[in-house]
Amino acid sequence: MGVSKRIIRAVLLVAAATALAAAAYQLREKRQEAEEAVQAIHDQLDALDPVTRAAVITRLTSEEVRKVRGHGK
């Protein structure tokens, strides 16, 4: 194998590693955003009185069931 082929392979390997690292970083950021959103929702639900909280959870659950069954909006 010639020197130029080794250099090309090394450059491609570095480029692939860089792309993988960037994707992993973005994935970590998105996961963190999702965790923060979930926590905010939980905090909002916890702030509701028990009756209102139960009604909200029931409504959200029924909407998701409709979506799964194919009758969603």
N, CA, C, O and CB atoms as a CASP TS submission, in Angstrom:
PFRMAT TS
TARGET T0000
AUTHOR 0000-0000-0000
METHOD Language model
MODEL 1
PARENT N/A
ATOM      1  N   MET     1       0.849  -1.171   0.000  1.00  0.00           N
ATOM      2  CA  MET     1       0.000   0.000   0.000  1.00  0.00           C
ATOM      3  C   MET     1       0.898   1.239   0.000  1.00  0.00           C
ATOM      4  O   MET     1       1.850   1.334   0.775  1.00  0.00           O
ATOM      5  CB  MET     1      -0.967  -0.005   1.225  1.00  0.00           C
ATOM      6  N   GLY     2       0.578   2.172  -0.874  1.00  0.00           N
ATOM      7  CA  GLY     2       1.388   3.375  -0.986  1.00  0.00           C
ATOM      8  C   GLY     2       1.120   4.346   0.147  1.00  0.00           C
ATOM      9  O   GLY     2       0.126   4.239   0.865  1.00  0.00           O
ATOM     10  N   VAL     3       2.020   5.282   0.285  1.00  0.00           N
ATOM     11  CA  VAL     3       1.916   6.298   1.329  1.00  0.00           C
ATOM     12  C   VAL     3       0.654   7.137   1.134  1.00  0.00           C
ATOM     13  O   VAL     3      -0.023   7.471   2.106  1.00  0.00           O
ATOM     14  CB  VAL     3       3.164   7.201   1.331  1.00  0.00           C
ATOM     15  N   SER     4       0.333   7.479  -0.118  1.00  0.00           N
ATOM     16  CA  SER     4      -0.844   8.322  -0.376  1.00  0.00           C
ATOM     17  C   SER     4      -2.136   7.608   0.033  1.00  0.00           C
ATOM     18  O   SER     4      -3.062   8.246   0.532  1.00  0.00           O
ATOM     19  CB  SER     4      -0.908   8.711  -1.868  1.00  0.00           C
ATOM     20  N   LYS     5      -2.202   6.290  -0.175  1.00  0.00           N
ATOM     21  CA  LYS     5      -3.400   5.549   0.238  1.00  0.00           C
ATOM     22  C   LYS     5      -3.541   5.549   1.761  1.00  0.00           C
ATOM     23  O   LYS     5      -4.647   5.655   2.291  1.00  0.00           O
ATOM     24  CB  LYS     5      -3.347   4.098  -0.290  1.00  0.00           C
ATOM     25  N   ARG     6      -2.419   5.429   2.450  1.00  0.00           N
ATOM     26  CA  ARG     6      -2.452   5.459   3.919  1.00  0.00           C
ATOM     27  C   ARG     6      -2.900   6.831   4.416  1.00  0.00           C
ATOM     28  O   ARG     6      -3.672   6.933   5.370  1.00  0.00           O
ATOM     29  CB  ARG     6      -1.063   5.107   4.502  1.00  0.00           C
ATOM     30  N   ILE     7      -2.417   7.864   3.772  1.00  0.00           N
ATOM     31  CA  ILE     7      -2.814   9.225   4.169  1.00  0.00           C
ATOM     32  C   ILE     7      -4.304   9.430   3.934  1.00  0.00           C
ATOM     33  O   ILE     7      -5.001   9.990   4.779  1.00  0.00           O
ATOM     34  CB  ILE     7      -1.999  10.286   3.389  1.00  0.00           C
ATOM     35  N   ILE     8      -4.787   8.974   2.783  1.00  0.00           N
ATOM     36  CA  ILE     8      -6.220   9.107   2.477  1.00  0.00           C
ATOM     37  C   ILE     8      -7.051   8.334   3.509  1.00  0.00           C
ATOM     38  O   ILE     8      -8.057   8.842   4.004  1.00  0.00           O
ATOM     39  CB  ILE     8      -6.527   8.590   1.036  1.00  0.00           C
ATOM     40  N   ARG     9      -6.636   7.126   3.825  1.00  0.00           N
ATOM     41  CA  ARG     9      -7.369   6.340   4.829  1.00  0.00           C
ATOM     42  C   ARG     9      -7.348   7.028   6.190  1.00  0.00           C
ATOM     43  O   ARG     9      -8.358   7.059   6.893  1.00  0.00           O
ATOM     44  CB  ARG     9      -6.771   4.928   4.947  1.00  0.00           C
ATOM     45  N   ALA    10      -6.201   7.573   6.555  1.00  0.00           N
ATOM     46  CA  ALA    10      -6.091   8.261   7.844  1.00  0.00           C
ATOM     47  C   ALA    10      -6.994   9.486   7.878  1.00  0.00           C
ATOM     48  O   ALA    10      -7.663   9.739   8.880  1.00  0.00           O
ATOM     49  CB  ALA    10      -4.633   8.670   8.117  1.00  0.00           C
ATOM     50  N   VAL    11      -7.014  10.241   6.796  1.00  0.00           N
ATOM     51  CA  VAL    11      -7.875  11.428   6.720  1.00  0.00           C
ATOM     52  C   VAL    11      -9.342  11.023   6.799  1.00  0.00           C
ATOM     53  O   VAL    11     -10.121  11.662   7.506  1.00  0.00           O
ATOM     54  CB  VAL    11      -7.608  12.215   5.416  1.00  0.00           C
ATOM     55  N   LEU    12      -9.721   9.982   6.091  1.00  0.00           N
ATOM     56  CA  LEU    12     -11.104   9.505   6.133  1.00  0.00           C
ATOM     57  C   LEU    12     -11.486   9.017   7.529  1.00  0.00           C
ATOM     58  O   LEU    12     -12.597   9.258   8.000  1.00  0.00           O
ATOM     59  CB  LEU    12     -11.306   8.380   5.115  1.00  0.00           C
ATOM     60  N   LEU    13     -10.556   8.333   8.179  1.00  0.00           N
ATOM     61  CA  LEU    13     -10.809   7.853   9.533  1.00  0.00           C
ATOM     62  C   LEU    13     -10.987   9.016  10.497  1.00  0.00           C
ATOM     63  O   LEU    13     -11.876   8.980  11.348  1.00  0.00           O
ATOM     64  CB  LEU    13      -9.671   6.950  10.002  1.00  0.00           C
ATOM     65  N   VAL    14     -10.163  10.039  10.380  1.00  0.00           N
ATOM     66  CA  VAL    14     -10.281  11.220  11.237  1.00  0.00           C
ATOM     67  C   VAL    14     -11.603  11.935  10.963  1.00  0.00           C
ATOM     68  O   VAL    14     -12.275  12.381  11.893  1.00  0.00           O
ATOM     69  CB  VAL    14      -9.087  12.184  11.012  1.00  0.00           C
ATOM     70  N   ALA    15     -11.973  12.044   9.697  1.00  0.00           N
ATOM     71  CA  ALA    15     -13.235  12.697   9.339  1.00  0.00           C
ATOM     72  C   ALA    15     -14.426  11.918   9.910  1.00  0.00           C
ATOM     73  O   ALA    15     -15.367  12.515  10.433  1.00  0.00           O
ATOM     74  CB  ALA    15     -13.364  12.820   7.802  1.00  0.00           C
ATOM     75  N   ALA    16     -14.381  10.599   9.810  1.00  0.00           N
ATOM     76  CA  ALA    16     -15.463   9.779  10.352  1.00  0.00           C
ATOM     77  C   ALA    16     -15.532   9.906  11.872  1.00  0.00           C
ATOM     78  O   ALA    16     -16.619   9.999  12.442  1.00  0.00           O
ATOM     79  CB  ALA    16     -15.274   8.308   9.951  1.00  0.00           C
ATOM     80  N   ALA    17     -14.384   9.909  12.520  1.00  0.00           N
ATOM     81  CA  ALA    17     -14.357  10.052  13.982  1.00  0.00           C
ATOM     82  C   ALA    17     -14.895  11.417  14.403  1.00  0.00           C
ATOM     83  O   ALA    17     -15.607  11.527  15.401  1.00  0.00           O
ATOM     84  CB  ALA    17     -12.923   9.859  14.518  1.00  0.00           C
ATOM     85  N   THR    18     -14.556  12.450  13.645  1.00  0.00           N
ATOM     86  CA  THR    18     -15.051  13.789  13.941  1.00  0.00           C
ATOM     87  C   THR    18     -16.567  13.862  13.778  1.00  0.00           C
ATOM     88  O   THR    18     -17.261  14.441  14.614  1.00  0.00           O
ATOM     89  CB  THR    18     -14.373  14.820  13.036  1.00  0.00           C
ATOM     90  N   ALA    19     -17.076  13.273  12.700  1.00  0.00           N
ATOM     91  CA  ALA    19     -18.520  13.257  12.471  1.00  0.00           C
ATOM     92  C   ALA    19     -19.230  12.484  13.577  1.00  0.00           C
ATOM     93  O   ALA    19     -20.290  12.902  14.041  1.00  0.00           O
ATOM     94  CB  ALA    19     -18.842  12.640  11.100  1.00  0.00           C
ATOM     95  N   LEU    20     -18.663  11.379  13.995  1.00  0.00           N
ATOM     96  CA  LEU    20     -19.254  10.587  15.075  1.00  0.00           C
ATOM     97  C   LEU    20     -19.259  11.358  16.389  1.00  0.00           C
ATOM     98  O   LEU    20     -20.243  11.321  17.128  1.00  0.00           O
ATOM     99  CB  LEU    20     -18.494   9.272  15.245  1.00  0.00           C
ATOM    100  N   ALA    21     -18.180  12.047  16.679  1.00  0.00           N
ATOM    101  CA  ALA    21     -18.116  12.839  17.910  1.00  0.00           C
ATOM    102  C   ALA    21     -19.137  13.975  17.880  1.00  0.00           C
ATOM    103  O   ALA    21     -19.774  14.264  18.893  1.00  0.00           O
ATOM    104  CB  ALA    21     -16.700  13.405  18.112  1.00  0.00           C
ATOM    105  N   ALA    22     -19.292  14.615  16.731  1.00  0.00           N
ATOM    106  CA  ALA    22     -20.279  15.693  16.608  1.00  0.00           C
ATOM    107  C   ALA    22     -21.695  15.156  16.788  1.00  0.00           C
ATOM    108  O   ALA    22     -22.519  15.785  17.451  1.00  0.00           O
ATOM    109  CB  ALA    22     -20.149  16.391  15.241  1.00  0.00           C
ATOM    110  N   ALA    23     -21.977  14.011  16.207  1.00  0.00           N
ATOM    111  CA  ALA    23     -23.302  13.402  16.353  1.00  0.00           C
ATOM    112  C   ALA    23     -23.567  13.018  17.805  1.00  0.00           C
ATOM    113  O   ALA    23     -24.675  13.216  18.304  1.00  0.00           O
ATOM    114  CB  ALA    23     -23.429  12.164  15.448  1.00  0.00           C
ATOM    115  N   ALA    24     -22.576  12.481  18.477  1.00  0.00           N
ATOM    116  CA  ALA    24     -22.732  12.107  19.883  1.00  0.00           C
ATOM    117  C   ALA    24     -22.992  13.335  20.742  1.00  0.00           C
ATOM    118  O   ALA    24     -23.811  13.286  21.659  1.00  0.00           O
ATOM    119  CB  ALA    24     -21.489  11.365  20.385  1.00  0.00           C
ATOM    120  N   TYR    25     -22.306  14.430  20.457  1.00  0.00           N
ATOM    121  CA  TYR    25     -22.507  15.675  21.199  1.00  0.00           C
ATOM    122  C   TYR    25     -23.927  16.199  21.000  1.00  0.00           C
ATOM    123  O   TYR    25     -24.586  16.594  21.961  1.00  0.00           O
ATOM    124  CB  TYR    25     -21.484  16.736  20.759  1.00  0.00           C
ATOM    125  N   GLN    26     -24.395  16.201  19.752  1.00  0.00           N
ATOM    126  CA  GLN    26     -25.751  16.664  19.467  1.00  0.00           C
ATOM    127  C   GLN    26     -26.787  15.773  20.148  1.00  0.00           C
ATOM    128  O   GLN    26     -27.784  16.265  20.677  1.00  0.00           O
ATOM    129  CB  GLN    26     -25.997  16.698  17.952  1.00  0.00           C
ATOM    130  N   LEU    27     -26.550  14.482  20.134  1.00  0.00           N
ATOM    131  CA  LEU    27     -27.469  13.550  20.777  1.00  0.00           C
ATOM    132  C   LEU    27     -27.535  13.807  22.279  1.00  0.00           C
ATOM    133  O   LEU    27     -28.615  13.780  22.869  1.00  0.00           O
ATOM    134  CB  LEU    27     -27.043  12.102  20.503  1.00  0.00           C
ATOM    135  N   ARG    28     -26.388  14.054  22.895  1.00  0.00           N
ATOM    136  CA  ARG    28     -26.366  14.372  24.325  1.00  0.00           C
ATOM    137  C   ARG    28     -27.138  15.651  24.613  1.00  0.00           C
ATOM    138  O   ARG    28     -27.879  15.726  25.594  1.00  0.00           O
ATOM    139  CB  ARG    28     -24.924  14.509  24.821  1.00  0.00           C
ATOM    140  N   GLU    29     -26.966  16.655  23.762  1.00  0.00           N
ATOM    141  CA  GLU    29     -27.684  17.921  23.961  1.00  0.00           C
ATOM    142  C   GLU    29     -29.192  17.729  23.833  1.00  0.00           C
ATOM    143  O   GLU    29     -29.959  18.253  24.640  1.00  0.00           O
ATOM    144  CB  GLU    29     -27.203  18.972  22.951  1.00  0.00           C
ATOM    145  N   LYS    30     -29.615  16.980  22.821  1.00  0.00           N
ATOM    146  CA  LYS    30     -31.049  16.732  22.625  1.00  0.00           C
ATOM    147  C   LYS    30     -31.622  15.949  23.796  1.00  0.00           C
ATOM    148  O   LYS    30     -32.735  16.220  24.247  1.00  0.00           O
ATOM    149  CB  LYS    30     -31.296  15.970  21.308  1.00  0.00           C
ATOM    150  N   ARG    31     -30.864  14.984  24.285  1.00  0.00           N
ATOM    151  CA  ARG    31     -31.331  14.198  25.423  1.00  0.00           C
ATOM    152  C   ARG    31     -31.495  15.082  26.658  1.00  0.00           C
ATOM    153  O   ARG    31     -32.471  14.949  27.397  1.00  0.00           O
ATOM    154  CB  ARG    31     -30.357  13.046  25.716  1.00  0.00           C
ATOM    155  N   GLN    32     -30.545  15.977  26.876  1.00  0.00           N
ATOM    156  CA  GLN    32     -30.621  16.894  28.008  1.00  0.00           C
ATOM    157  C   GLN    32     -31.848  17.798  27.885  1.00  0.00           C
ATOM    158  O   GLN    32     -32.552  18.032  28.868  1.00  0.00           O
ATOM    159  CB  GLN    32     -29.340  17.741  28.101  1.00  0.00           C
ATOM    160  N   GLU    33     -32.102  18.305  26.672  1.00  0.00           N
ATOM    161  CA  GLU    33     -33.281  19.143  26.447  1.00  0.00           C
ATOM    162  C   GLU    33     -34.560  18.367  26.737  1.00  0.00           C
ATOM    163  O   GLU    33     -35.488  18.897  27.348  1.00  0.00           O
ATOM    164  CB  GLU    33     -33.299  19.672  25.004  1.00  0.00           C
ATOM    165  N   ALA    34     -34.609  17.112  26.298  1.00  0.00           N
ATOM    166  CA  ALA    34     -35.790  16.281  26.530  1.00  0.00           C
ATOM    167  C   ALA    34     -35.992  16.032  28.023  1.00  0.00           C
ATOM    168  O   ALA    34     -37.118  16.095  28.516  1.00  0.00           O
ATOM    169  CB  ALA    34     -35.663  14.943  25.781  1.00  0.00           C
ATOM    170  N   GLU    35     -34.912  15.751  28.740  1.00  0.00           N
ATOM    171  CA  GLU    35     -35.014  15.524  30.182  1.00  0.00           C
ATOM    172  C   GLU    35     -35.506  16.775  30.904  1.00  0.00           C
ATOM    173  O   GLU    35     -36.293  16.683  31.846  1.00  0.00           O
ATOM    174  CB  GLU    35     -33.659  15.090  30.751  1.00  0.00           C
ATOM    175  N   GLU    36     -35.044  17.942  30.464  1.00  0.00           N
ATOM    176  CA  GLU    36     -35.494  19.194  31.075  1.00  0.00           C
ATOM    177  C   GLU    36     -36.972  19.441  30.788  1.00  0.00           C
ATOM    178  O   GLU    36     -37.705  19.912  31.657  1.00  0.00           O
ATOM    179  CB  GLU    36     -34.653  20.373  30.564  1.00  0.00           C
ATOM    180  N   ALA    37     -37.411  19.125  29.568  1.00  0.00           N
ATOM    181  CA  ALA    37     -38.822  19.291  29.219  1.00  0.00           C
ATOM    182  C   ALA    37     -39.706  18.362  30.048  1.00  0.00           C
ATOM    183  O   ALA    37     -40.766  18.763  30.530  1.00  0.00           O
ATOM    184  CB  ALA    37     -39.038  19.026  27.724  1.00  0.00           C
ATOM    185  N   VAL    38     -39.259  17.123  30.207  1.00  0.00           N
ATOM    186  CA  VAL    38     -40.020  16.161  31.015  1.00  0.00           C
ATOM    187  C   VAL    38     -40.111  16.637  32.461  1.00  0.00           C
ATOM    188  O   VAL    38     -41.171  16.555  33.082  1.00  0.00           O
ATOM    189  CB  VAL    38     -39.368  14.760  30.955  1.00  0.00           C
ATOM    190  N   GLN    39     -39.001  17.132  32.991  1.00  0.00           N
ATOM    191  CA  GLN    39     -39.010  17.628  34.370  1.00  0.00           C
ATOM    192  C   GLN    39     -39.948  18.822  34.515  1.00  0.00           C
ATOM    193  O   GLN    39     -40.658  18.931  35.515  1.00  0.00           O
ATOM    194  CB  GLN    39     -37.589  18.017  34.811  1.00  0.00           C
ATOM    195  N   ALA    40     -39.961  19.717  33.532  1.00  0.00           N
ATOM    196  CA  ALA    40     -40.855  20.877  33.580  1.00  0.00           C
ATOM    197  C   ALA    40     -42.313  20.431  33.574  1.00  0.00           C
ATOM    198  O   ALA    40     -43.140  20.996  34.291  1.00  0.00           O
ATOM    199  CB  ALA    40     -40.582  21.820  32.392  1.00  0.00           C
ATOM    200  N   ILE    41     -42.627  19.427  32.773  1.00  0.00           N
ATOM    201  CA  ILE    41     -44.003  18.904  32.725  1.00  0.00           C
ATOM    202  C   ILE    41     -44.375  18.293  34.066  1.00  0.00           C
ATOM    203  O   ILE    41     -45.467  18.534  34.580  1.00  0.00           O
ATOM    204  CB  ILE    41     -44.157  17.850  31.595  1.00  0.00           C
ATOM    205  N   HIS    42     -43.471  17.503  34.635  1.00  0.00           N
ATOM    206  CA  HIS    42     -43.740  16.900  35.944  1.00  0.00           C
ATOM    207  C   HIS    42     -43.949  17.979  37.004  1.00  0.00           C
ATOM    208  O   HIS    42     -44.845  17.868  37.841  1.00  0.00           O
ATOM    209  CB  HIS    42     -42.583  15.966  36.357  1.00  0.00           C
ATOM    210  N   ASP    43     -43.131  19.012  36.967  1.00  0.00           N
ATOM    211  CA  ASP    43     -43.270  20.106  37.936  1.00  0.00           C
ATOM    212  C   ASP    43     -44.629  20.796  37.786  1.00  0.00           C
ATOM    213  O   ASP    43     -45.281  21.121  38.779  1.00  0.00           O
ATOM    214  CB  ASP    43     -42.130  21.133  37.757  1.00  0.00           C
ATOM    215  N   GLN    44     -45.046  21.016  36.543  1.00  0.00           N
ATOM    216  CA  GLN    44     -46.345  21.653  36.300  1.00  0.00           C
ATOM    217  C   GLN    44     -47.488  20.756  36.779  1.00  0.00           C
ATOM    218  O   GLN    44     -48.452  21.240  37.372  1.00  0.00           O
ATOM    219  CB  GLN    44     -46.517  21.976  34.800  1.00  0.00           C
ATOM    220  N   LEU    45     -47.379  19.465  36.524  1.00  0.00           N
ATOM    221  CA  LEU    45     -48.425  18.537  36.985  1.00  0.00           C
ATOM    222  C   LEU    45     -48.466  18.480  38.510  1.00  0.00           C
ATOM    223  O   LEU    45     -49.541  18.444  39.110  1.00  0.00           O
ATOM    224  CB  LEU    45     -48.188  17.121  36.409  1.00  0.00           C
ATOM    225  N   ASP    46     -47.294  18.471  39.127  1.00  0.00           N
ATOM    226  CA  ASP    46     -47.233  18.418  40.588  1.00  0.00           C
ATOM    227  C   ASP    46     -47.837  19.658  41.226  1.00  0.00           C
ATOM    228  O   ASP    46     -48.325  19.602  42.355  1.00  0.00           O
ATOM    229  CB  ASP    46     -45.795  18.254  41.047  1.00  0.00           C
ATOM    230  N   ALA    47     -47.807  20.781  40.509  1.00  0.00           N
ATOM    231  CA  ALA    47     -48.344  22.035  41.060  1.00  0.00           C
ATOM    232  C   ALA    47     -49.877  22.092  41.015  1.00  0.00           C
ATOM    233  O   ALA    47     -50.488  22.945  41.659  1.00  0.00           O
ATOM    234  CB  ALA    47     -47.768  23.223  40.294  1.00  0.00           C
ATOM    235  N   LEU    48     -50.490  21.185  40.257  1.00  0.00           N
ATOM    236  CA  LEU    48     -51.955  21.186  40.147  1.00  0.00           C
ATOM    237  C   LEU    48     -52.588  20.524  41.365  1.00  0.00           C
ATOM    238  O   LEU    48     -51.976  19.697  42.041  1.00  0.00           O
ATOM    239  CB  LEU    48     -52.402  20.465  38.859  1.00  0.00           C
ATOM    240  N   ASP    49     -53.831  20.914  41.623  1.00  0.00           N
ATOM    241  CA  ASP    49     -54.556  20.221  42.691  1.00  0.00           C
ATOM    242  C   ASP    49     -54.873  18.807  42.192  1.00  0.00           C
ATOM    243  O   ASP    49     -54.904  18.579  40.983  1.00  0.00           O
ATOM    244  CB  ASP    49     -55.877  21.001  43.097  1.00  0.00           C
ATOM    245  N   PRO    50     -55.108  17.863  43.096  1.00  0.00           N
ATOM    246  CA  PRO    50     -55.270  16.450  42.711  1.00  0.00           C
ATOM    247  C   PRO    50     -56.359  16.192  41.675  1.00  0.00           C
ATOM    248  O   PRO    50     -56.173  15.368  40.781  1.00  0.00           O
ATOM    249  CB  PRO    50     -55.566  15.640  43.924  1.00  0.00           C
ATOM    250  N   VAL    51     -57.495  16.885  41.782  1.00  0.00           N
ATOM    251  CA  VAL    51     -58.602  16.640  40.847  1.00  0.00           C
ATOM    252  C   VAL    51     -58.222  17.129  39.446  1.00  0.00           C
ATOM    253  O   VAL    51     -58.433  16.426  38.458  1.00  0.00           O
ATOM    254  CB  VAL    51     -59.902  17.347  41.335  1.00  0.00           C
ATOM    255  N   THR    52     -57.669  18.325  39.371  1.00  0.00           N
ATOM    256  CA  THR    52     -57.266  18.873  38.076  1.00  0.00           C
ATOM    257  C   THR    52     -56.149  18.029  37.473  1.00  0.00           C
ATOM    258  O   THR    52     -56.138  17.765  36.271  1.00  0.00           O
ATOM    259  CB  THR    52     -56.811  20.343  38.222  1.00  0.00           C
ATOM    260  N   ARG    53     -55.227  17.614  38.305  1.00  0.00           N
ATOM    261  CA  ARG    53     -54.126  16.775  37.823  1.00  0.00           C
ATOM    262  C   ARG    53     -54.663  15.473  37.237  1.00  0.00           C
ATOM    263  O   ARG    53     -54.232  15.061  36.160  1.00  0.00           O
ATOM    264  CB  ARG    53     -53.133  16.475  38.963  1.00  0.00           C
ATOM    265  N   ALA    54     -55.578  14.834  37.915  1.00  0.00           N
ATOM    266  CA  ALA    54     -56.162  13.591  37.406  1.00  0.00           C
ATOM    267  C   ALA    54     -56.876  13.823  36.080  1.00  0.00           C
ATOM    268  O   ALA    54     -56.784  12.996  35.173  1.00  0.00           O
ATOM    269  CB  ALA    54     -57.136  12.999  38.430  1.00  0.00           C
ATOM    270  N   ALA    55     -57.589  14.947  35.962  1.00  0.00           N
ATOM    271  CA  ALA    55     -58.298  15.253  34.715  1.00  0.00           C
ATOM    272  C   ALA    55     -57.308  15.475  33.568  1.00  0.00           C
ATOM    273  O   ALA    55     -57.529  15.000  32.454  1.00  0.00           O
ATOM    274  CB  ALA    55     -59.192  16.500  34.896  1.00  0.00           C
ATOM    275  N   VAL    56     -56.238  16.183  33.838  1.00  0.00           N
ATOM    276  CA  VAL    56     -55.232  16.444  32.801  1.00  0.00           C
ATOM    277  C   VAL    56     -54.587  15.138  32.355  1.00  0.00           C
ATOM    278  O   VAL    56     -54.430  14.898  31.158  1.00  0.00           O
ATOM    279  CB  VAL    56     -54.152  17.427  33.317  1.00  0.00           C
ATOM    280  N   ILE    57     -54.219  14.308  33.296  1.00  0.00           N
ATOM    281  CA  ILE    57     -53.580  13.032  32.948  1.00  0.00           C
ATOM    282  C   ILE    57     -54.542  12.139  32.179  1.00  0.00           C
ATOM    283  O   ILE    57     -54.137  11.471  31.227  1.00  0.00           O
ATOM    284  CB  ILE    57     -53.089  12.307  34.214  1.00  0.00           C
ATOM    285  N   THR    58     -55.802  12.120  32.574  1.00  0.00           N
ATOM    286  CA  THR    58     -56.808  11.326  31.860  1.00  0.00           C
ATOM    287  C   THR    58     -56.950  11.804  30.427  1.00  0.00           C
ATOM    288  O   THR    58     -56.997  10.997  29.499  1.00  0.00           O
ATOM    289  CB  THR    58     -58.165  11.398  32.574  1.00  0.00           C
ATOM    290  N   ARG    59     -57.017  13.124  30.246  1.00  0.00           N
ATOM    291  CA  ARG    59     -57.164  13.673  28.898  1.00  0.00           C
ATOM    292  C   ARG    59     -55.944  13.363  28.038  1.00  0.00           C
ATOM    293  O   ARG    59     -56.083  12.932  26.893  1.00  0.00           O
ATOM    294  CB  ARG    59     -57.388  15.184  28.961  1.00  0.00           C
ATOM    295  N   LEU    60     -54.763  13.578  28.578  1.00  0.00           N
ATOM    296  CA  LEU    60     -53.546  13.286  27.818  1.00  0.00           C
ATOM    297  C   LEU    60     -53.459  11.809  27.447  1.00  0.00           C
ATOM    298  O   LEU    60     -53.067  11.460  26.334  1.00  0.00           O
ATOM    299  CB  LEU    60     -52.311  13.693  28.619  1.00  0.00           C
ATOM    300  N   THR    61     -53.824  10.960  28.380  1.00  0.00           N
ATOM    301  CA  THR    61     -53.786   9.521  28.128  1.00  0.00           C
ATOM    302  C   THR    61     -54.759   9.136  27.028  1.00  0.00           C
ATOM    303  O   THR    61     -54.411   8.373  26.127  1.00  0.00           O
ATOM    304  CB  THR    61     -54.104   8.744  29.405  1.00  0.00           C
ATOM    305  N   SER    62     -55.977   9.660  27.094  1.00  0.00           N
ATOM    306  CA  SER    62     -56.975   9.304  26.079  1.00  0.00           C
ATOM    307  C   SER    62     -56.562   9.821  24.704  1.00  0.00           C
ATOM    308  O   SER    62     -56.818   9.161  23.697  1.00  0.00           O
ATOM    309  CB  SER    62     -58.356   9.865  26.461  1.00  0.00           C
ATOM    310  N   GLU    63     -55.926  10.994  24.646  1.00  0.00           N
ATOM    311  CA  GLU    63     -55.443  11.514  23.366  1.00  0.00           C
ATOM    312  C   GLU    63     -54.373  10.605  22.777  1.00  0.00           C
ATOM    313  O   GLU    63     -54.369  10.340  21.575  1.00  0.00           O
ATOM    314  CB  GLU    63     -54.891  12.933  23.538  1.00  0.00           C
ATOM    315  N   GLU    64     -53.475  10.133  23.615  1.00  0.00           N
ATOM    316  CA  GLU    64     -52.404   9.256  23.128  1.00  0.00           C
ATOM    317  C   GLU    64     -52.959   7.903  22.693  1.00  0.00           C
ATOM    318  O   GLU    64     -52.480   7.328  21.716  1.00  0.00           O
ATOM    319  CB  GLU    64     -51.333   9.060  24.213  1.00  0.00           C
ATOM    320  N   VAL    65     -53.955   7.391  23.399  1.00  0.00           N
ATOM    321  CA  VAL    65     -54.575   6.126  23.013  1.00  0.00           C
ATOM    322  C   VAL    65     -55.221   6.277  21.632  1.00  0.00           C
ATOM    323  O   VAL    65     -55.101   5.392  20.784  1.00  0.00           O
ATOM    324  CB  VAL    65     -55.630   5.679  24.071  1.00  0.00           C
ATOM    325  N   ARG    66     -55.909   7.411  21.413  1.00  0.00           N
ATOM    326  CA  ARG    66     -56.527   7.672  20.113  1.00  0.00           C
ATOM    327  C   ARG    66     -55.481   7.709  19.003  1.00  0.00           C
ATOM    328  O   ARG    66     -55.706   7.178  17.916  1.00  0.00           O
ATOM    329  CB  ARG    66     -57.304   8.991  20.147  1.00  0.00           C
ATOM    330  N   LYS    67     -54.343   8.335  19.277  1.00  0.00           N
ATOM    331  CA  LYS    67     -53.280   8.409  18.275  1.00  0.00           C
ATOM    332  C   LYS    67     -52.757   7.013  17.937  1.00  0.00           C
ATOM    333  O   LYS    67     -52.526   6.696  16.770  1.00  0.00           O
ATOM    334  CB  LYS    67     -52.131   9.302  18.776  1.00  0.00           C
ATOM    335  N   VAL    68     -52.571   6.184  18.962  1.00  0.00           N
ATOM    336  CA  VAL    68     -52.061   4.834  18.740  1.00  0.00           C
ATOM    337  C   VAL    68     -53.054   4.003  17.932  1.00  0.00           C
ATOM    338  O   VAL    68     -52.660   3.206  17.080  1.00  0.00           O
ATOM    339  CB  VAL    68     -51.762   4.148  20.080  1.00  0.00           C
ATOM    340  N   ARG    69     -54.314   4.191  18.200  1.00  0.00           N
ATOM    341  CA  ARG    69     -55.336   3.427  17.488  1.00  0.00           C
ATOM    342  C   ARG    69     -55.608   3.990  16.089  1.00  0.00           C
ATOM    343  O   ARG    69     -56.391   3.410  15.337  1.00  0.00           O
ATOM    344  CB  ARG    69     -56.625   3.409  18.296  1.00  0.00           C
ATOM    345  N   GLY    70     -54.982   5.090  15.739  1.00  0.00           N
ATOM    346  CA  GLY    70     -55.129   5.635  14.399  1.00  0.00           C
ATOM    347  C   GLY    70     -56.250   6.612  14.223  1.00  0.00           C
ATOM    348  O   GLY    70     -56.598   6.952  13.092  1.00  0.00           O
ATOM    349  N   HIS    71     -56.832   7.078  15.312  1.00  0.00           N
ATOM    350  CA  HIS    71     -57.930   8.028  15.242  1.00  0.00           C
ATOM    351  C   HIS    71     -57.482   9.406  15.686  1.00  0.00           C
ATOM    352  O   HIS    71     -58.301  10.250  16.049  1.00  0.00           O
ATOM    353  CB  HIS    71     -59.098   7.558  16.092  1.00  0.00           C
ATOM    354  N   GLY    72     -56.172   9.629  15.656  1.00  0.00           N
ATOM    355  CA  GLY    72     -55.621  10.887  16.166  1.00  0.00           C
ATOM    356  C   GLY    72     -55.925  12.058  15.272  1.00  0.00           C
ATOM    357  O   GLY    72     -56.397  11.913  14.145  1.00  0.00           O
ATOM    358  N   LYS    73     -55.642  13.218  15.806  1.00  0.00           N
ATOM    359  CA  LYS    73     -55.911  14.469  15.080  1.00  0.00           C
ATOM    360  C   LYS    73     -54.916  14.664  13.980  1.00  0.00           C
ATOM    361  O   LYS    73     -54.980  15.660  13.259  1.00  0.00           O
ATOM    362  CB  LYS    73     -55.881  15.668  16.018  1.00  0.00           C
TER
END
